[in-house]
């Protein structure tokens, strides 16, 4: 079943990666810097609204579908969650209409925010149906809808940008794709919902599960997006656009790696703890931490070193220079965030102490807000970057301290030292290579840097790279290990 899920969801990950990077390449060129910044603000606001108001309903469907189906209470689940969804959505529309009418912002930004709200409602309604499919094990159905939504939303966004919809175009494309898919996804779901009724007691139970989870996600999202609103307040939307482009490029690049590693590490740590206790967990977690450091540290260092040619290639000319200033710092931020989320926070899940995870996210989120208010007025764009990096570093330290009080996971300091040495050697070599610009420079530095790091890691046996490689070769040759 695990293999079926991994293979079945692989197209989803591929399409999301292509659409994510494609959005940076295309929309930084089709939209003006100011429009791209307005889009970034509306996009961030949409994520905050969805997480604060609707994510708990999506989470409840994912968590309770199987249990309620087996108890014969599926109608109550559908009836309660879908009626709650439409009630919350109606309130959101009313509040947004009043707020946008009174808000002293540009018409373009109002249109972008209005489009983002419509997209949030359509996307979240589809997500409820999608979570039901995933909970039921309908991998193919989930994957098909997600691929069409992501790919189709990106293409529609391009069309809307070409015909002059400005900042609203990318979000409107995503919302339109979600709305079209609802014609196929919703009828069966709504039929089930009409068969049930709103049961207050059950809805309270669903909310008791979903709201704390949504609060934790909201803190994470606030940490990742607060700086854009402060930048807009003290500077302009063009600065937000440059920041968002560099941030997205760095963060998405490393996030893909962490998500890939996390898909295997999360179930493995749970299985180790349940079957072999804390001793088995420490062995498994130690190997996973070493592998994570071996791959992600040089990826972050390498991304920082090729920021200029990478942004020249991926980001529109009007935003590329400022995005290149942002990228190295956000690469460090993404490294700190990934190690915290995909390793240190595992201790909170395994020890069943979600409150510690909320604290580990809330502290850097509040620090980020304070730092942006202090640094952006004085240092502008770079103030936002420094605030973000410092906040994620603080978050990792807080996570480490709370982990020591929850369930102690090993930190392979020896591997970290060897990986750091190999990465430093890679950096020294890359910095001596010529600045050719664009794709030639990116290919040269990436290939040479990758080769240097690999050889250095093998020579130092970082993370057991050499010893494990020897074992693998002997196994392939049929020789005893």
C-alpha positions in Angstrom: 0.0 0.0 0.0 2.9 2.4 0.8 4.5 1.7 -2.6 1.1 2.3 -4.3 0.8 5.6 -2.5 4.3 6.8 -3.2 4.0 5.9 -6.9 0.5 7.2 -7.2 1.3 10.6 -5.7 4.5 11.0 -7.6 2.8 12.8 -10.6 1.3 15.2 -8.1 4.7 16.2 -6.7 6.2 16.5 -10.2 3.4 18.8 -11.5 3.5 20.9 -8.4 7.2 21.4 -8.7 7.0 22.3 -12.4 4.0 24.7 -11.8 5.8 26.2 -8.8 9.0 27.0 -10.6 7.1 27.9 -13.8 5.1 30.5 -11.9 8.3 32.2 -10.9 9.7 32.1 -14.4 6.5 33.2 -16.2 4.8 35.6 -13.9 7.9 37.6 -13.0 8.1 38.4 -16.7 4.4 38.8 -17.6 3.6 41.0 -14.6 5.1 44.3 -13.6 7.2 44.3 -10.4 4.3 46.1 -8.7 1.7 43.7 -9.9 3.8 40.7 -9.0 4.2 42.1 -5.5 0.4 42.7 -5.3 -0.1 39.1 -6.3 2.4 37.9 -3.6 0.4 39.9 -1.0 -2.9 38.4 -2.1 -1.4 34.9 -2.3 -0.1 35.2 1.3 -3.4 36.6 2.5 -5.3 33.7 0.8 -3.1 31.2 2.6 -3.7 32.8 6.0 -7.5 33.0 5.4 -7.8 29.4 4.3 -5.7 28.1 7.2 -7.4 30.2 9.8 -11.0 29.5 8.7 -11.3 26.4 6.6 -8.3 24.1 7.1 -9.8 22.6 10.2 -12.7 21.2 8.1 -10.3 19.7 5.6 -8.3 18.1 8.4 -11.4 16.7 10.1 -12.6 15.0 6.9 -9.1 13.4 6.5 -9.0 12.2 10.1 -12.6 11.0 10.8 -13.8 9.7 7.4 -12.6 6.1 8.0 -13.7 6.0 11.6 -17.2 7.4 10.9 -17.7 5.2 7.9 -16.9 2.1 9.9 -19.3 3.2 12.7 -22.1 4.0 10.1 -22.0 7.7 10.9 -20.7 8.9 7.5 -23.9 10.9 6.8 -23.3 12.9 10.0 -19.7 13.6 9.1 -20.7 14.9 5.6 -23.7 16.8 6.8 -21.9 18.5 9.6 -18.6 19.4 7.8 -20.2 20.6 4.6 -22.8 22.7 6.3 -20.1 24.2 8.5 -18.0 24.9 5.4 -20.8 26.8 3.6 -21.6 28.8 6.8 -18.0 29.9 7.2 -17.6 30.7 3.5 -20.7 32.9 3.6 -19.3 34.8 6.6 -16.0 35.2 4.8 -17.6 36.7 1.7 -19.7 39.2 3.7 -16.7 40.3 5.8 -14.4 40.6 2.7 -17.0 42.6 0.8 -17.2 45.2 3.5 -13.4 45.2 4.2 -12.5 45.6 0.5 -15.0 48.4 0.0 -13.5 50.4 2.9 -9.8 49.5 2.5 -7.6 52.4 1.3 -5.7 50.3 -1.3 -5.4 50.3 -5.0 -8.1 48.8 -7.3 -5.6 46.3 -8.6 -4.8 45.0 -5.2 -8.5 44.8 -4.3 -9.2 42.7 -7.4 -6.3 40.4 -6.5 -7.5 40.0 -2.9 -11.1 39.4 -4.1 -9.9 36.8 -6.6 -7.8 35.1 -3.8 -10.9 34.8 -1.6 -12.9 33.2 -4.4 -10.0 30.9 -5.1 -9.7 30.0 -1.4 -13.3 29.0 -1.2 -13.2 26.9 -4.4 -9.9 25.3 -3.6 -10.8 24.5 0.0 -14.2 23.0 -1.0 -12.4 20.8 -3.5 -9.8 20.0 -0.9 -12.5 18.6 1.5 -13.6 16.2 -1.3 -9.9 15.4 -2.0 -9.1 14.6 1.6 -12.1 12.2 1.6 -10.6 10.5 -1.4 -7.2 10.2 0.1 -8.6 8.9 3.4 -10.6 6.3 1.4 -7.4 5.2 -0.4 -8.5 6.5 -3.8 -5.0 7.4 -4.9 -5.8 7.7 -8.6 -8.8 9.9 -8.1 -6.9 12.3 -5.8 -3.9 12.4 -8.1 -5.9 13.1 -11.2 -7.8 16.0 -9.7 -4.7 17.5 -8.1 -2.7 17.3 -11.3 -5.5 18.9 -13.3 -6.0 21.6 -10.7 -2.4 22.5 -10.4 -1.4 22.3 -14.1 -4.7 23.8 -15.3 -4.6 26.6 -12.8 -1.1 27.6 -13.9 -2.0 27.6 -17.6 -5.2 29.6 -17.0 -3.2 32.0 -14.9 -0.9 32.5 -17.9 -3.8 33.2 -20.2 -5.4 35.7 -17.8 -2.0 37.5 -17.4 -1.7 37.7 -21.2 -5.1 39.3 -21.6 -4.2 41.9 -19.0 -5.7 40.8 -15.7 -2.6 41.9 -13.8 -2.0 40.9 -10.2 -5.3 38.9 -10.1 -4.3 36.6 -13.0 -2.3 33.8 -11.3 -4.8 33.5 -8.4 -7.8 33.7 -10.7 -6.4 30.9 -12.8 -6.0 28.6 -9.8 -9.5 29.5 -8.6 -11.0 28.9 -12.0 -9.4 25.5 -12.3 -10.7 24.5 -8.9 -14.2 25.8 -9.7 -14.4 23.8 -12.9 -13.3 20.6 -11.1 -16.1 21.0 -8.6 -18.6 20.2 -11.3 -17.3 16.7 -11.2 -16.1 16.3 -7.6 -18.9 17.9 -5.7 -22.2 16.2 -6.8 -21.4 12.9 -5.1 -20.2 14.6 -2.0 -23.2 16.9 -1.7 -25.5 13.9 -2.2 -23.9 12.4 0.9 -24.1 15.7 2.8 -27.9 16.1 2.0 -28.5 12.7 3.5 -27.0 13.8 6.8 -27.7 16.6 9.2 -25.7 19.1 11.2 -24.9 17.3 14.5 -23.6 19.9 17.0 -21.9 17.4 19.3 -20.0 15.7 16.5 -19.0 19.1 14.9 -17.5 20.1 18.3 -15.4 17.0 18.3 -14.3 17.6 14.7 -13.4 21.2 15.6 -11.6 20.1 18.8 -9.3 18.1 16.5 -9.0 20.4 13.6 -8.7 23.8 15.2 -5.4 23.2 17.2 -3.9 21.7 14.1 -5.0 24.7 12.1 -3.5 27.0 14.7 -0.1 25.4 14.4 -0.2 25.6 10.6 -1.3 29.3 10.9 1.7 30.1 13.0 4.0 28.5 10.5 2.3 30.4 7.7 2.5 33.7 9.6 6.2 33.1 10.1 6.6 32.7 6.4 4.4 35.6 5.2 4.3 38.4 7.8 7.4 40.1 6.3 5.6 40.7 3.0 2.9 42.8 4.6 5.4 44.8 6.6 7.4 45.4 3.4 4.3 46.6 1.6 3.5 49.0 4.5 7.0 50.5 4.7 8.2 50.2 1.1 6.0 49.2 -1.9 4.6 46.2 -3.8 7.6 46.1 -6.1 9.9 45.3 -3.1 7.4 42.6 -2.1 7.6 41.1 -5.6 11.4 40.9 -5.5 11.3 39.4 -2.0 8.6 36.9 -2.9 10.5 35.8 -6.1 13.8 35.1 -4.2 12.0 33.6 -1.3 9.9 31.2 -3.4 12.9 30.1 -5.5 15.1 29.2 -2.4 12.4 27.9 -0.2 10.8 25.7 -2.8 14.1 24.2 -4.0 15.0 23.0 -0.5 11.4 22.2 0.5 11.2 19.6 -2.3 14.3 17.8 -0.8 13.0 17.9 2.7 9.6 16.6 1.7 11.2 13.8 -0.3 13.3 12.8 2.7 10.3 13.2 5.1 8.1 10.8 3.1 10.4 8.0 4.1 11.6 9.1 7.5 8.3 9.9 9.2 6.8 6.4 9.0 10.2 4.8 9.6 10.6 6.6 13.0 7.1 5.7 14.1 7.6 2.0 13.2 11.0 2.0 15.0 9.5 3.4 18.2 6.5 1.2 18.2 8.4 -2.0 17.4 11.8 -1.5 19.1 11.3 1.3 21.7 13.4 4.4 22.2 16.7 2.5 21.5 15.5 1.5 18.0 14.1 5.0 17.5 17.5 6.6 18.3 19.3 4.3 15.8 16.8 5.0 13.0 16.6 8.7 13.7 20.4 9.0 13.9 20.8 7.5 10.4 18.0 9.7 9.0 19.5 12.9 10.6 22.9 12.0 9.1 21.4 11.5 5.6 19.4 14.7 5.9 22.5 16.7 6.8 24.5 15.1 4.1 22.1 16.2 1.4 20.5 19.4 2.6 23.5 21.4 4.0 25.4 21.3 0.7 22.1 22.0 -1.2 21.6 25.2 0.8 25.2 26.3 0.5 25.2 25.6 -3.2 22.0 27.4 -3.7 23.4 30.5 -2.0 26.6 30.4 -4.2 24.6 30.2 -7.5 22.0 32.7 -6.5 23.0 35.3 -9.2 23.0 33.0 -12.3 19.9 31.1 -11.0 17.9 34.3 -10.6 19.1 35.6 -14.0 17.7 32.4 -15.5 14.5 32.0 -13.4 13.3 35.5 -12.5 12.3 38.4 -14.7 14.9 41.0 -15.4 13.1 43.7 -13.4 13.3 41.6 -10.3 16.3 39.4 -10.8 19.0 41.6 -9.1 17.0 42.1 -5.9 15.9 38.4 -5.8 19.5 37.4 -6.0 20.2 39.4 -2.9 17.4 37.6 -1.1 18.1 34.0 -2.2 21.3 33.2 -0.1 19.7 34.3 3.1 16.4 32.4 2.4 18.4 29.3 1.6 19.8 29.4 5.1 16.3 30.1 6.5 14.9 27.1 4.5 17.6 24.9 5.9 16.8 25.9 9.5 13.1 25.5 8.9 13.5 22.1 7.2 15.7 20.6 9.9 13.3 21.8 12.5 10.1 20.7 10.8 11.2 17.4 9.4 13.5 16.2 12.2 13.3 18.1 15.5 9.5 18.4 15.5 9.3 14.6 15.0 9.9 14.4 18.7 6.7 16.2 19.5 4.7 13.9 17.3 6.2 10.7 18.6 5.9 11.8 22.3 2.3 13.1 21.7 3.1 16.6 22.8 1.7 18.8 20.1 1.7 21.8 22.5 5.5 21.9 22.3 5.3 22.1 18.5 2.9 25.0 18.7 5.4 26.8 21.1 8.3 25.9 18.7 6.5 27.7 15.9 4.9 30.6 17.9 8.2 31.8 19.3 10.0 32.5 15.9 6.7 33.7 14.4 6.4 36.4 17.1 10.1 37.2 16.8 9.8 37.6 13.1 7.0 40.1 13.5 9.1 42.1 16.0 12.3 42.0 13.9 10.6 43.0 10.7 9.0 46.0 12.4 12.5 47.0 13.7 14.7 46.2 10.6 12.5 46.9 7.6 12.1 50.7 8.3 15.9 51.0 8.7 17.2 48.5 6.1 14.4 47.9 3.6 14.4 44.7 1.7 17.5 43.3 3.4 15.9 44.0 6.8 13.1 41.6 5.9 15.7 38.9 4.8 17.8 39.3 8.0 14.6 39.1 10.2 13.5 35.9 8.5 16.8 34.2 8.8 17.3 35.1 12.4 13.7 34.0 13.2 14.2 30.6 11.7 17.5 30.1 13.4 15.8 31.0 16.7 13.0 28.5 15.9 15.6 25.8 15.4 17.2 26.5 18.7 13.8 26.6 20.5 12.9 23.3 18.8 16.1 21.7 19.9 15.5 22.8 23.5 11.9 21.5 23.5 13.0 18.3 21.8 15.4 17.6 24.7 12.4 17.9 27.1 10.1 15.7 25.0 11.8 12.7 23.4 15.5 13.0 22.8 16.5 12.5 19.2 20.2 12.1 18.4 22.1 14.9 16.7 25.1 13.5 14.7 27.6 16.3 15.4 30.4 14.4 13.8 28.5 14.1 10.5 27.6 17.8 10.8 31.3 18.7 11.2 32.3 16.6 8.2 29.5 17.9 6.0 30.4 21.5 6.9 34.0 20.9 6.0 33.1 19.3 2.7 30.6 22.2 2.0 33.3 24.8 2.9 35.7 23.2 0.4 33.0 23.2 -2.3 32.3 26.9 -1.6 36.0 27.8 -1.8 36.2 26.2 -5.3 33.0 27.7 -6.6 34.0 31.2 -5.5 37.1 30.9 -7.7 35.1 30.0 -10.8 34.4 32.8 -13.4 31.1 34.7 -13.4 29.9 33.8 -16.9 26.3 34.8 -16.1 23.0 32.9 -16.7 22.8 29.3 -17.7 26.5 28.7 -18.5 27.6 29.9 -15.0 24.9 27.9 -13.3 25.8 24.7 -15.1 29.6 25.3 -14.5 29.2 26.0 -10.8 26.6 23.4 -10.1 28.5 20.6 -11.8 32.0 21.5 -10.4 30.5 22.2 -6.9 28.6 18.9 -6.9 31.7 17.0 -7.9 33.9 18.6 -5.3 31.4 18.1 -2.5 30.9 14.4 -3.4 34.6 13.7 -3.4 35.2 15.6 -0.2 32.3 13.8 1.5 33.6 10.5 0.4 37.1 11.3 1.6 35.8 12.4 5.0 33.2 9.6 5.2 30.6 12.2 6.0 27.4 10.5 7.1 29.0 7.2 6.4 29.0 8.0 2.7 32.2 6.1 2.0 31.6 3.1 4.2 28.0 2.7 3.1 29.1 3.0 -0.5 31.7 0.3 0.0 29.1 -2.0 1.5 26.7 -1.4 -1.4 29.4 -2.1 -4.0 30.4 -5.3 -2.2 26.8 -6.4 -2.1 26.4 -5.7 -5.8 29.5 -7.9 -6.5 28.2 -10.6 -4.2 31.2 -10.2 -1.9 30.7 -10.4 1.9 30.2 -7.0 3.6 
